């Protein structure tokens, strides 16, 4: 059930309406981007919804996926000042909260009618535009719930069930040499080889500030980080970062590296398929 203010309801009941669509995108880092289909900026609840043409009422497209479920896609124009291609590639909009609403542009103080809430799913880029899937509560109901019996741990390092205080293992540093956008050197690091494998880098300064990337390999001999994917912007000497170690989810790593064998979430002695199919 939608809640509508008496003033806005009276406006809707009238013969002539002055309505405009608005959309608010809240990124994981708390930054808010807001747009409207009106030809002038609108302020609602202290937020300025910009009329820059990056969003239109035709941008919300409904379709169906392979299973017959409805899918809502949002289409907009890439703009370096608001929503840039580099920010999307850096993952700054992954999981961002989205709210679509309708307001009376002639009197925004009447409040808004929230039409839909959700979060951004897969984002594709083409021809200077972005198309993002909007996921809602129904998507949560489609997720499979249940445990799996595997030799590897089912927990994420530092997550619920793991028991490792990941924040206490966070280290900071700065780039002392660059190779390319997916590899850089920090001669001040002294961790053992492979310590940061499967971990994560979060940039705290430079062109990639705020962006994060998974670590593919830590080469202790050459004191070099290798990332799984290249950063969207150039890595420069002096850029600062925070790094978290990773885990390959094996029992030997859990026990030896983190002294956390008691909380291991896998079944290391589970017979494999070859063992099960072995002839007596």
N, C-alpha and C positions, 0 to 999 in steps of 0.2 A: 504494500500500500504506500503510495506516494503522499508526502506531506506538502501542501501548498498553502501559502499565506492567504488570508481572506482578500487582501488587496489584489494579489496576482490572480486569484480565482475570479474575482469580479472583472478583471481585465480580460480573462479568457472567455467569460460569458458574454462579453460585449460583441458588437457587430464588427468592429475593426480591432485588429491586434497588431502590436509592434514587437514581434518576437525575433530573437537571434539565438543561434546555437553558440555554445561556448565549450571549450575543452581544456582541461587542466591536466598536465603531466607532471608527476612528482617523481624525480629520480631517486635512486637509492641513497645518494649523497645529500638529499634534502633540497636540492635546487628545483625550483618550480618553473615550468614553461607553460604559458597560458595563451590561448588564441580564441578569436571569435570570427563569425561569418559577417558581422556587421561592418559597415564602412568606416567606423571610428572606434577607437579604443573604448572598452567598457570596464568599469571598476565594480567588482562584486566581492563582498566580504573582505575588502582590503587588498584584493589581487587585481592587477591590471591585465585584462585580456586584450591582447594586441590584434589589431586588424591589419595584418601585413600580407594577407592573401595566401599564407602558408597552409590554411585549413579552410575547407568548404563543406557545406552540408552534404554535398555529393560524395564526400570522402569516405563516409561510412558505408561499406558495401557488405551485404549479407550474402552468404553462399553456403555450400554444404561440403563437408569433407567426405572421404571415401566411405565412412560409416553412416552417412546420412545425417550427421549432426550439423547444426547451424554454426557457421563461423563468421565472425565480424572482423573485417579488415579496415584499417584506417590508412588513408593515403594523404600525403602532404608533400610540400616542396622543401627540399634541402636548402637551408639558409645558414651561412657561416655565423651570422649574428645570433641566431636562435638555436636551430637544430642543424648541426653540421655533420657532414659525412664522417669526419674523423672521430667525432664524439660517439657516433653509432658504432663504428668499427672498434672503438676502444671499449665498448661494452657499458658505457655510461647509462644507456637506456634499457639495459637488460632487466626485466622484471619491474620496470617503472610503473607506478600506479597511475591509472587513467580514470578521469571522471568526465562524462558528457552530460550537459545540462542545457536547459532553455531558460532565457531571461527576457524580461521586457526591457528593450534597450532604451526606451523613452523614460523609464523609471526603474533602474536596477535595484533600488532599495526595496522593491516589492519581494525580493528573494528570487530563488531559482527552483526549477523543477529538475531533479536529477533523473536523467533518462537511463543511464547505465554506468556501472562502475566495473573496473577490472584491472588487469595489468597487461603490459606488453609481452607478447610472445616472440615468435620469430620475426625478424626485420630483414627485408630485402631492399636492395638499392638498385635503381636503374633509371637512366635518363634524367638525372638531377632530381629524382623523386624517391621517396621511401614509402614502402607499404608494410605495415605492421599488423600482425594478428592481435586481436584483443581477446584475452582469455578471461573467463568469469568463474563463478562458483561451480557451474556445471562441469568445468574441466577438472576440478578437484574430485568430483564424484566419479570421474572416469579413470582416475589413477588406481593402479593395482596396489592393494595393501596386503602385506603378508611377509613372512620371513623366507629367506632362501638359505639352503644348506650348501655352502661353498667352502673350499679350503681357505680362501682369502677372507679378511675381515669385512664385515658388512657396515662398519661404522666409518665415518669420516674423521680424520685426525682432529681432535679438539671438540668434536661434536658430541651430541647426546649419546651416552653409552660408552664413549671412548675412555674418558677419565683423565686424559692428558690436558694440562693447562697450556693451550697453544699460545696464549698471549705472553706467557712468561718466556717463551722461546723466540719471540720476535726480536730481530736485530735490525739495526739501521746502518746505512753506509752511503757511499757516493761513488759515482763512476770515475775511474781513473784512466780508462782507455776504452775505445769503441772498436767493434769489428763491423757490425751492421745493425739493422733495426731489430735483430733477434738475438744478438750476442754482445756482451760487454764485459769489461774487466774491472775488478776491484782488488788492487794489490794489497789492501789492508785486511782482507779476509783471511782467516786462518783455520776455517772448519775443514774437517776431513773430506776426502773425495766422496761425492755422492750425497753429502749431508742434506743438500737442498733439493735433491731430485723429487719431482712431483709436488713441490711446494709452490709458493706464490710470491710474486713481486708486486708491490704497490708503490707507484711513483709518488713522491711527495714534493717534487719540484721539477722544473723544466717543462718542455712542450707536452709531455705525457702526464703531467701532474693530475692525480685523481684516478688514473687508469690502472688496471691490474692485469697481470698475465701469469699463467702457470709456467713453472720452471721445468724444462725438459731434463737438464743435466747441470750439475755443478762440477766443474773440472778443477780440483784443488791444485794440481800441478801447475796449471797456467792461470789459476785464480780467475776463472772465466765462468760466467753464467750463460747458459744457452736456453732460450725461451722456446715454448712450443710453437708460437706464432709471432711474427714480427709486430712490433708496435706500429701504430698508425702514423706516428711522428718520429722524427729522428732522435736517437739517444745521444746526448752530448756529455762531454767530460764535465764533471761537477754536479750533474743531476743527482739528487738524493733519492733514496728509496728505503723501503722497509721490506724485509724478507722473512718468510716463514718456512721452516723445514717441511718436508713432505714425508709421505709414508707409502710404501708399495703394498701395504695391507697383508704382508706375510707375517707369520707367527715369529720367525726369527728376528725380523725387524722390530716388531712390537716388544719382544722380550729383551733383545740386546740393545737397541737404540734408545728405547723409551722406558725400559723397565716396567712395562705395563702388561705383561703376559696374563695377569689375572683378569683383565678386562677384555681380552682378545675376543672379537665378535665373529670368528670363523671356526671352521672345523678342520684343522690341519691334518688330521689322521683319517679323514673321510676317504673311502676307496674311490678311485677314479673309474671312468667308464670302462677302460681296458680291464680293470680288475673285476668289475661286475660281469663283463661278458666272457671272462676267461673260462675255458672249458675245464670241468672238474678233473 
